Amino acid sequence: GKTSIEYNTNLIEADLQRETNCYYTLKPIDQVLIALQFYASGVLLQVIGDTTGVDKSTVSLAVHNTDAILKTITVLTHGKLHYGILTVD
């Protein structure tokens, strides 16, 4: 079965995918994992970048994108987030 991280990433995957001609872009799951690492550790973006091998600006964008989408979902579901899984009454 899928983990709750994979399940929730699937819910927001389309919003995290970017149309770009860049050689390298982060997969939605990577963006979510980077954002979760930032939320959990509270360390500087540069530290997250150094530990993941991703540029600081890319870490910032991943955190920003994931955060914005999660805030939107929280509003749409009236703040019902339960153990990392979205629930709607």
Backbone as JSON, one array per atom type, in Angstrom:
{
  "sequence": "GKTSIEYNTNLIEADLQRETNCYYTLKPIDQVLIALQFYASGVLLQVIGDTTGVDKSTVSLAVHNTDAILKTITVLTHGKLHYGILTVD",
  "N": [[0.82, -1.18, 0.0], [0.22, 2.35, -0.25], [2.1, 4.95, 1.35], [1.11, 7.53, 3.7], [2.29, 9.88, 2.9], [2.81, 9.46, 0.17], [0.17, 9.11, -0.69], [-1.01, 11.63, -0.11], [0.64, 13.24, -1.68], [-0.12, 12.42, -4.21], [-2.63, 13.62, -4.28], [-2.05, 16.32, -4.64], [-0.35, 16.4, -6.73], [-0.7, 17.24, -9.46], [-0.8, 19.99, -9.18], [1.76, 20.56, -8.37], [3.4, 19.89, -10.46], [5.4, 21.21, -13.02], [5.4, 23.01, -16.03], [8.1, 23.18, -17.97], [11.13, 24.05, -19.66], [13.46, 23.5, -18.55], [16.38, 21.61, -17.76], [16.44, 20.13, -15.43], [14.01, 19.35, -13.13], [12.2, 19.15, -10.07], [10.51, 16.23, -9.0], [7.06, 15.9, -8.03], [6.82, 14.35, -5.6], [9.38, 14.63, -4.54], [9.43, 17.38, -4.05], [7.5, 17.57, -2.03], [8.68, 15.97, -0.03], [11.0, 17.46, 0.51], [9.81, 19.82, 1.46], [8.53, 18.79, 3.75], [10.76, 17.99, 5.21], [11.86, 20.49, 5.73], [9.76, 21.69, 7.24], [9.71, 19.95, 9.44], [12.28, 20.15, 10.54], [12.95, 22.84, 10.7], [15.21, 24.17, 9.97], [17.59, 26.24, 8.17], [17.07, 27.07, 4.7], [19.33, 26.65, 3.13], [20.68, 24.64, 4.5], [18.92, 22.48, 4.21], [19.08, 22.27, 1.45], [21.8, 21.58, 1.19], [21.82, 19.06, 2.42], [20.13, 17.6, 0.79], [21.13, 17.9, -1.71], [20.22, 19.81, -3.42], [19.75, 22.99, -4.95], [19.54, 26.01, -3.03], [17.61, 27.9, -3.85], [15.84, 26.28, -5.25], [14.94, 24.63, -3.22], [13.6, 26.57, -1.71], [11.55, 27.27, -3.51], [10.2, 24.81, -3.71], [9.28, 24.48, -1.07], [7.67, 26.77, -0.85], [5.73, 26.33, -2.92], [4.54, 23.89, -2.1], [3.59, 24.62, 0.42], [1.74, 26.66, -0.22], [-0.18, 25.21, -1.67], [-1.04, 23.34, 0.25], [-2.15, 25.07, 2.14], [-4.3, 26.09, 0.67], [-5.8, 23.74, 0.29], [-6.39, 23.16, 2.94], [-8.08, 25.29, 3.57], [-10.17, 24.78, 1.76], [-11.1, 22.37, 2.75], [-12.04, 23.08, 5.14], [-10.16, 23.16, 7.18], [-9.68, 20.53, 7.93], [-7.45, 18.38, 8.52], [-6.09, 15.3, 9.06], [-3.85, 13.38, 10.65], [-2.09, 13.68, 8.49], [-3.69, 13.0, 6.39], [-6.18, 14.1, 4.25], [-9.4, 14.98, 5.3], [-12.91, 15.2, 4.94], [-15.87, 16.44, 6.26]],
  "CA": [[0.0, 0.0, 0.0], [0.92, 3.63, -0.28], [2.23, 5.68, 2.6], [0.29, 8.74, 3.72], [2.99, 10.9, 2.12], [2.53, 9.17, -1.24], [-1.26, 9.35, -0.9], [-1.24, 13.07, -0.15], [1.33, 13.8, -2.84], [-0.99, 12.16, -5.36], [-3.72, 14.58, -4.27], [-1.6, 17.65, -5.06], [0.69, 16.21, -7.74], [-0.93, 18.06, -10.65], [-0.48, 21.37, -8.85], [3.21, 20.71, -8.17], [4.12, 19.67, -11.72], [5.67, 22.47, -13.72], [5.76, 22.96, -17.45], [9.35, 23.94, -18.08], [12.14, 23.54, -20.57], [14.68, 23.29, -17.78], [16.92, 20.25, -17.79], [16.17, 19.42, -14.18], [12.96, 19.82, -12.25], [11.91, 18.2, -9.02], [9.25, 15.51, -9.05], [6.18, 16.31, -6.93], [7.15, 13.67, -4.34], [10.61, 15.25, -4.02], [9.06, 18.68, -3.5], [6.8, 17.33, -0.77], [9.65, 15.48, 0.95], [11.84, 18.6, 0.88], [9.0, 20.69, 2.31], [8.35, 18.12, 5.04], [12.03, 18.07, 5.93], [11.98, 21.86, 6.2], [8.78, 21.89, 8.31], [10.07, 19.15, 10.61], [13.55, 20.54, 11.14], [12.99, 24.27, 10.94], [16.54, 24.71, 9.68], [17.69, 27.14, 7.02], [16.9, 26.47, 3.37], [20.64, 26.23, 2.65], [20.99, 23.36, 5.14], [18.1, 21.48, 3.51], [19.7, 22.12, 0.14], [23.06, 20.84, 1.32], [21.57, 17.65, 2.76], [19.41, 16.93, -0.3], [21.84, 18.09, -2.96], [19.39, 20.69, -4.26], [20.06, 24.4, -4.77], [18.72, 26.7, -2.04], [16.45, 28.53, -4.5], [14.92, 25.21, -5.58], [14.33, 24.26, -1.94], [12.66, 27.64, -1.39], [10.4, 27.14, -4.4], [9.47, 23.59, -3.33], [8.57, 24.76, 0.18], [6.64, 27.76, -1.16], [4.67, 25.7, -3.7], [3.85, 22.9, -1.27], [2.9, 25.35, 1.47], [0.59, 27.34, -0.8], [-1.19, 24.21, -2.02], [-1.59, 22.79, 1.49], [-3.01, 26.1, 2.73], [-5.52, 26.11, -0.12], [-6.55, 22.53, 0.6], [-6.89, 23.3, 4.31], [-9.23, 26.19, 3.5], [-11.24, 24.09, 1.05], [-11.62, 21.28, 3.58], [-12.4, 23.68, 6.43], [-9.13, 22.87, 8.18], [-9.74, 19.14, 8.37], [-6.3, 17.55, 8.19], [-6.02, 14.31, 10.13], [-2.7, 12.5, 10.51], [-1.52, 13.81, 7.16], [-4.64, 12.62, 5.35], [-7.27, 15.07, 4.18], [-10.72, 14.45, 5.56], [-14.0, 16.17, 4.77], [-17.11, 15.99, 6.92]],
  "C": [[0.86, 1.25, 0.0], [1.01, 4.21, 1.11], [1.34, 6.91, 2.55], [0.96, 9.86, 2.93], [2.73, 10.69, 0.63], [1.07, 9.48, -1.58], [-1.53, 10.84, -1.05], [-0.53, 13.75, -1.3], [0.5, 13.58, -4.1], [-2.13, 13.16, -5.44], [-3.31, 15.94, -4.82], [-0.59, 17.59, -6.2], [0.51, 17.12, -8.96], [-0.57, 19.53, -10.4], [1.01, 21.61, -8.69], [4.01, 20.5, -9.45], [4.25, 20.99, -12.46], [6.0, 22.18, -15.18], [7.0, 23.81, -17.61], [10.26, 23.27, -19.1], [13.46, 23.29, -19.85], [15.1, 21.83, -17.84], [16.48, 19.46, -16.56], [15.05, 20.09, -13.42], [12.68, 18.74, -11.22], [10.56, 17.53, -9.26], [8.39, 16.0, -7.89], [6.52, 15.64, -5.6], [8.41, 14.26, -3.71], [10.32, 16.62, -3.41], [8.39, 18.53, -2.14], [7.78, 16.88, 0.31], [10.58, 16.59, 1.42], [11.07, 19.53, 1.81], [8.8, 20.08, 3.69], [9.62, 18.16, 5.88], [12.23, 19.48, 6.51], [11.03, 22.11, 7.37], [9.23, 21.17, 9.6], [11.32, 19.65, 11.31], [13.63, 22.01, 11.48], [14.36, 24.9, 10.67], [16.5, 25.59, 8.43], [17.56, 26.38, 5.71], [18.23, 25.93, 2.84], [21.01, 24.87, 3.24], [20.2, 22.23, 4.48], [18.7, 21.21, 2.14], [20.97, 21.31, 0.18], [22.82, 19.36, 1.6], [20.85, 16.89, 1.65], [20.11, 17.05, -1.64], [21.09, 18.96, -3.95], [19.76, 22.13, -3.94], [19.06, 25.04, -3.81], [17.48, 27.32, -2.66], [15.41, 27.48, -4.9], [14.2, 24.72, -4.33], [13.27, 25.29, -1.57], [11.39, 27.52, -2.22], [9.56, 25.92, -4.04], [8.67, 23.83, -2.06], [7.42, 25.72, -0.08], [5.46, 27.11, -1.88], [3.85, 24.74, -2.85], [3.03, 23.6, -0.2], [1.63, 26.02, 0.94], [-0.54, 26.36, -1.13], [-1.84, 23.64, -0.77], [-2.5, 23.8, 2.18], [-4.34, 26.17, 1.99], [-6.4, 24.91, 0.2], [-7.14, 22.63, 2.0], [-8.11, 24.21, 4.34], [-10.41, 25.48, 2.85], [-11.87, 22.98, 1.87], [-11.97, 21.76, 4.98], [-11.44, 23.27, 7.53], [-9.1, 21.45, 8.67], [-8.56, 18.35, 7.82], [-6.1, 16.58, 9.34], [-4.89, 13.34, 9.84], [-2.15, 12.5, 9.08], [-2.46, 13.42, 6.05], [-5.8, 13.59, 5.41], [-8.59, 14.37, 4.46], [-11.74, 15.55, 5.41], [-15.23, 15.6, 5.45], [-18.28, 16.11, 5.97]]
}
